[in-house]
Amino acid sequence: MPALAELQGRLRDAILHGTAAGLAGVIEGDGLAVEQRVAVYRNNTFITLTEALKATYPVVCRLVDERFFAYAAHAFIARHPPRNGRVAAYGAGFAHFLAGFAPARHLAYLPDVARLEWAMNEAYHAAGPMPLDPAALAPLGEEGIARLTFLPHPSVRLLASRFPVDRIWEANQPGRPGDADLDAAGDGGTRIVVQRPRLEVVYRPLPPGGFAFLRALVLGRTLLEAADEALRLDPGFDLQTALIDNLVAGTFTATAAAPLMETER
């Protein structure tokens, strides 16, 4: 009898790749050949995981139709089986997989649509602390606020694409006519923040300066440093408007004062 880890490896390979020969003499058929018994588990596994991917990527599925999606999902599952037991957490690498999936190469925007849907999935399942109360900043004054760093809400995800993936996503919601080629050639693309500050996942398109500003804050820059980065990209960037928009949207949960430099002490 092989060791448990070896037996589990053989069963995994049989389910993912149909190689049941290594299980001969280990699994009792109970009226079925070993290959037929393994095929039952194999079919159930692929059906369950394909349905999980469809639930996470419904727009991708609609864009390519269910048969093509099932074909792509089968190839993805065989190469990237789950690493934990949470089905809702499965599919993190699907966008990257689609980017290299030859049959979908003509759909250049598809991986970024998948990235948007995965960002929404992560935002939905993220922890939900209360957003930062804007009133907490009032006593600090402009100079004090400029030195702050801002802790992003756990649901915040940033996505930049050369395609208008937000409009492609909207056009393919239930009840909408759907359009796989909606400005698919790109019109300068889009920059999006996805978040779930309260009960529902939402997204906001951002201008280049606003996106650079928020990305810098998410990376731990101070408000002043983030504003400088935004202004280098967009001289018309309005710091006050960008900060208020993010506070109202619930993008942050807390602030912290940046440490003083030696020359400032």
Helices and strands as residue ranges (DSSP letters): H 4-17, G 20-23, H 34-56, H 58-64, H 66-79, G 87-89, H 94-99, G 102-104, H 110-125, G 134-140, H 141-146, E 148-152, E 157-161, H 165-171, E 190-195, E 202-205, H 208-218, H 223-233, H 239-249, E 252-257, G 262-264
